[in-house]
Amino acid sequence: MDLKTFITQYSRDLESVSENPSFDLQVLVAHRLQKTRSWVLAHLDEPLTEDSLLVLQEDVGRLLQGVPLPYILGKWEFYGNRFFVTPDVLIPRPETELMVEKALAWMNSHPETKWVVDIGTGSGCIAISLALLQPNIYVIATDISLKALKIAQKNIHFHRVAERVFLVQADLLPALGVRVDLICANLPYVPQQDLLSLKVAEKEPLIALDGGENGLMVYRRLMTQLAEQCKAPRFLLCEIDPHQVIPFDTFIGEHFPSSHRQVYCDLSGLERLMTVEFSRDE
């Protein structure tokens, strides 16, 4: 069987579980053959060996069972870089790149920025992306999950930023001995009742998705920590659900009435990111 026949035949099988089965199969074939996707497209008449065909058929079986493609590959791309992923961490998503974009924009206008905290780091994709693009900053990346931190550690070493990205196992905000300039928080924000009907919740870690009764439980705890510990940064970025913008804005205003809040839309036009600039008195 050649590559074109394999991709055509199994694309039909994957139509029920994939929005773009042909693309998924091209990526999968490239991964197993240790080639690029462009090479696959240029060599569709290449025959598959029996061993390669068996492995790819097993991969297709896992896709049909609902296993996300990034977990089969063991890696995924985020902000132009490759990150290792396992079922212990969320799969990096395009909408989260907005957080990196806005964080970089703020740091570019505040070149004195030195200390950044990435809360709920997961695979470490946000912390590492910022460190790669801002060579003068130090990032403290926290997560409550030790398993997630092990994946983040692997990514930190892969991207050679171990001297500037430090991992801490913590429930949100760690004990800090420095004044933080910027905090990135991509925390669980899915309401508990929505998890039952959410396909992503079947395969990705619930601890990274479950936002409590209204989806804001974890973010509320973070804001309370910041207020009680008097550790408000100069700038905070939070990824949220579009339906949570008004209640979250109200809650932040109660704790930090002098703060300036702004909401940004993702590529789908949905309100996805809230930024908070704190006054120096807070």
C-alpha positions as CSV (number, residue, x, y, z in Angstrom):
1,M,0.0,0.0,0.0
2,D,1.4,3.4,-0.9
3,L,1.0,6.6,1.1
4,K,-1.8,8.0,-1.0
5,T,-3.9,4.9,-0.7
6,F,-3.4,4.7,3.0
7,I,-4.3,8.3,3.6
8,T,-7.4,8.1,1.3
9,Q,-8.7,4.8,2.7
10,Y,-8.3,5.7,6.4
11,S,-9.5,9.3,6.0
12,R,-13.0,7.9,5.4
13,D,-12.7,5.9,8.6
14,L,-11.7,9.0,10.7
15,E,-14.4,11.3,9.4
16,S,-16.5,10.6,12.5
17,V,-13.8,11.6,15.0
18,S,-11.7,14.2,13.1
19,E,-12.5,17.6,11.5
20,N,-9.6,17.1,9.1
21,P,-8.8,13.4,8.8
22,S,-6.5,13.8,5.8
23,F,-4.3,16.3,7.6
24,D,-4.2,14.2,10.7
25,L,-3.1,11.2,8.7
26,Q,-0.4,13.2,6.8
27,V,1.0,14.3,10.2
28,L,0.8,10.8,11.6
29,V,2.6,9.3,8.6
30,A,5.3,11.9,8.7
31,H,5.9,11.3,12.4
32,R,6.1,7.5,12.0
33,L,8.4,7.7,8.9
34,Q,10.5,10.5,10.6
35,K,9.8,12.8,7.6
36,T,8.2,16.2,7.2
37,R,4.6,16.6,6.2
38,S,5.8,18.3,3.0
39,W,7.9,15.2,2.2
40,V,4.8,13.0,2.6
41,L,2.8,15.2,0.2
42,A,5.7,15.0,-2.3
43,H,6.0,11.2,-2.1
44,L,2.5,9.9,-2.1
45,D,3.5,7.0,-4.3
46,E,6.0,5.8,-1.7
47,P,5.1,2.3,-0.5
48,L,4.7,1.5,3.1
49,T,6.6,-1.3,4.7
50,E,4.6,-4.0,6.4
51,D,5.9,-2.9,9.8
52,S,5.1,0.8,9.2
53,L,1.6,-0.1,8.0
54,L,0.9,-2.2,11.1
55,V,2.1,0.7,13.4
56,L,0.0,3.2,11.5
57,Q,-3.1,1.0,11.6
58,E,-2.6,0.8,15.4
59,D,-2.4,4.6,15.5
60,V,-5.6,4.9,13.5
61,G,-7.3,2.5,15.9
62,R,-6.3,4.8,18.8
63,L,-7.6,7.8,17.0
64,L,-10.9,6.0,16.4
65,Q,-11.0,5.4,20.2
66,G,-10.8,9.1,20.8
67,V,-7.2,9.5,21.7
68,P,-6.1,13.0,20.6
69,L,-3.5,13.1,17.9
70,P,-0.9,15.1,20.0
71,Y,-0.9,12.3,22.6
72,I,-0.2,9.7,19.9
73,L,2.6,11.9,18.5
74,G,3.9,12.8,22.0
75,K,4.4,16.4,20.9
76,W,2.6,19.4,19.6
77,E,3.4,22.9,18.3
78,F,2.8,26.1,20.2
79,Y,3.9,29.5,19.2
80,G,6.2,28.1,16.5
81,N,8.0,25.6,18.8
82,R,7.6,21.9,19.6
83,F,6.6,20.8,23.0
84,F,6.4,17.3,24.4
85,V,2.9,16.3,25.7
86,T,1.3,13.4,27.5
87,P,-2.2,12.8,28.9
88,D,-0.8,14.4,32.1
89,V,-1.0,17.9,30.5
90,L,-3.4,19.8,28.4
91,I,-2.7,19.9,24.7
92,P,-1.4,23.5,23.8
93,R,-4.1,25.3,21.9
94,P,-3.9,28.1,19.3
95,E,-6.1,30.5,21.4
96,T,-3.6,30.4,24.2
97,E,-1.0,31.9,21.9
98,L,-2.9,35.2,22.4
99,M,-1.7,35.2,26.0
100,V,2.0,34.9,24.9
101,E,1.4,37.6,22.3
102,K,0.0,40.1,24.8
103,A,2.6,39.3,27.4
104,L,5.4,39.9,24.9
105,A,3.8,43.2,23.9
106,W,3.6,44.4,27.5
107,M,7.2,43.3,28.2
108,N,8.4,45.1,25.0
109,S,6.9,48.3,26.3
110,H,8.3,47.6,29.8
111,P,11.9,46.5,29.1
112,E,12.8,46.6,32.7
113,T,10.6,43.5,33.3
114,K,12.6,40.8,35.1
115,W,10.4,38.3,37.0
116,V,7.5,36.5,35.4
117,V,5.2,33.8,37.0
118,D,3.3,31.3,34.9
119,I,0.7,29.7,37.1
120,G,-0.7,26.3,36.0
121,T,2.1,25.8,33.6
122,G,1.2,22.3,32.4
123,S,3.6,21.4,29.6
124,G,5.4,24.7,30.2
125,C,4.6,26.1,26.8
126,I,3.8,29.6,28.0
127,A,6.7,30.0,30.3
128,I,9.2,28.5,27.8
129,S,7.8,30.6,24.9
130,L,8.3,33.8,26.9
131,A,11.8,32.8,28.0
132,L,12.8,32.0,24.4
133,L,11.6,35.3,23.1
134,Q,12.7,37.5,26.1
135,P,16.3,36.5,27.0
136,N,16.5,39.0,29.9
137,I,13.6,37.6,32.0
138,Y,13.3,34.8,34.6
139,V,10.2,32.7,34.8
140,I,8.8,30.9,37.8
141,A,6.4,28.2,36.5
142,T,4.1,26.6,38.9
143,D,1.7,23.6,38.8
144,I,-0.1,21.6,41.5
145,S,0.5,18.4,39.4
146,L,3.9,16.8,39.8
147,K,3.3,14.7,36.7
148,A,2.7,17.9,34.7
149,L,5.9,19.4,36.1
150,K,7.9,16.4,34.9
151,I,6.7,17.1,31.4
152,A,7.5,20.8,31.8
153,Q,11.0,19.9,33.0
154,K,11.5,17.8,29.8
155,N,10.5,20.7,27.7
156,I,12.7,23.2,29.6
157,H,15.7,21.0,29.0
158,F,14.8,20.5,25.3
159,H,14.6,24.2,24.7
160,R,17.7,24.9,26.9
161,V,16.1,27.5,29.2
162,A,16.8,25.7,32.5
163,E,18.9,28.6,33.8
164,R,15.9,31.0,33.5
165,V,12.8,28.9,34.0
166,F,12.3,27.5,37.4
167,L,9.6,24.9,38.3
168,V,7.7,25.0,41.6
169,Q,5.0,22.6,42.7
170,A,2.4,24.9,44.3
171,D,-1.3,25.4,44.6
172,L,-1.5,28.6,42.5
173,L,0.8,31.3,43.9
174,P,4.1,30.1,45.4
175,A,6.0,31.8,48.2
176,L,8.0,34.5,46.3
177,G,11.0,36.4,47.5
178,V,10.9,38.8,44.6
179,R,8.6,41.4,43.3
180,V,6.8,40.0,40.3
181,D,6.3,42.1,37.2
182,L,4.0,39.9,35.3
183,I,1.8,36.8,35.9
184,C,0.3,34.5,33.3
185,A,-2.5,32.3,34.5
186,N,-4.2,29.8,32.2
187,L,-6.2,28.1,34.9
188,P,-9.1,25.6,34.8
189,Y,-12.2,27.5,33.8
190,V,-14.7,24.9,32.6
191,P,-17.9,24.8,34.8
192,Q,-18.3,21.4,36.4
193,Q,-21.7,20.8,34.8
194,D,-20.2,21.3,31.4
195,L,-17.5,18.6,31.9
196,L,-20.0,15.8,31.4
197,S,-20.7,16.8,27.8
198,L,-17.2,18.0,26.9
199,K,-15.2,15.6,24.7
200,V,-11.9,17.0,25.8
201,A,-12.7,16.1,29.4
202,E,-12.7,12.4,28.4
203,K,-9.0,12.3,27.5
204,E,-7.3,15.4,28.9
205,P,-6.6,15.9,32.7
206,L,-9.6,17.0,34.6
207,I,-7.5,18.9,37.1
208,A,-6.5,21.3,34.3
209,L,-10.1,21.8,33.2
210,D,-12.4,21.8,36.3
211,G,-13.2,25.4,37.2
212,G,-15.8,24.5,39.9
213,E,-19.5,25.4,39.9
214,N,-19.3,28.5,37.7
215,G,-15.9,28.0,36.2
216,L,-14.3,30.8,38.2
217,M,-13.5,28.9,41.4
218,V,-9.7,28.6,40.8
219,Y,-9.4,32.2,39.5
220,R,-11.3,33.5,42.5
221,R,-8.8,31.7,44.8
222,L,-5.9,33.3,42.9
223,M,-7.3,36.8,43.2
224,T,-7.9,36.2,46.9
225,Q,-4.3,35.1,47.3
226,L,-3.0,38.1,45.5
227,A,-5.1,40.4,47.7
228,E,-4.3,38.7,51.0
229,Q,-0.6,38.3,50.3
230,C,-0.2,41.8,48.8
231,K,1.6,40.3,45.9
232,A,-0.2,41.9,43.0
233,P,2.1,42.0,39.9
234,R,2.2,45.0,37.6
235,F,0.4,43.1,34.9
236,L,-1.8,39.9,35.0
237,L,-3.1,37.9,32.0
238,C,-5.9,35.3,32.4
239,E,-7.5,33.0,29.9
240,I,-11.2,32.6,30.5
241,D,-14.4,31.5,28.9
242,P,-16.3,34.2,27.0
243,H,-19.3,33.9,29.3
244,Q,-17.2,34.6,32.3
245,V,-16.0,38.1,31.3
246,I,-18.5,40.2,33.3
247,P,-18.5,38.2,36.6
248,F,-14.7,37.9,36.5
249,D,-14.3,41.6,35.8
250,T,-16.6,42.4,38.7
251,F,-14.7,40.1,41.1
252,I,-11.3,41.6,40.2
253,G,-12.8,45.1,40.6
254,E,-13.9,44.2,44.2
255,H,-10.4,43.2,45.2
256,F,-8.5,45.7,43.1
257,P,-10.7,48.7,42.4
258,S,-7.9,50.8,41.0
259,S,-6.9,48.2,38.4
260,H,-7.4,48.6,34.7
261,R,-9.0,45.6,33.0
262,Q,-9.1,44.9,29.3
263,V,-10.5,42.0,27.3
264,Y,-9.1,40.6,24.0
265,C,-10.7,38.2,21.5
266,D,-9.1,35.1,20.1
267,L,-8.9,34.2,16.4
268,S,-12.5,33.0,16.5
269,G,-13.7,36.4,17.7
270,L,-14.5,35.1,21.1
271,E,-13.5,37.1,24.3
272,R,-10.8,34.9,25.6
273,L,-8.1,36.9,27.4
274,M,-8.5,39.4,30.3
275,T,-5.5,41.6,31.2
276,V,-5.2,43.4,34.4
277,E,-2.9,46.3,35.0
278,F,-2.5,47.1,38.7
279,S,-1.9,50.5,40.2
280,R,1.4,50.8,42.1
281,D,-0.6,51.2,45.3
282,E,-2.1,47.7,45.1
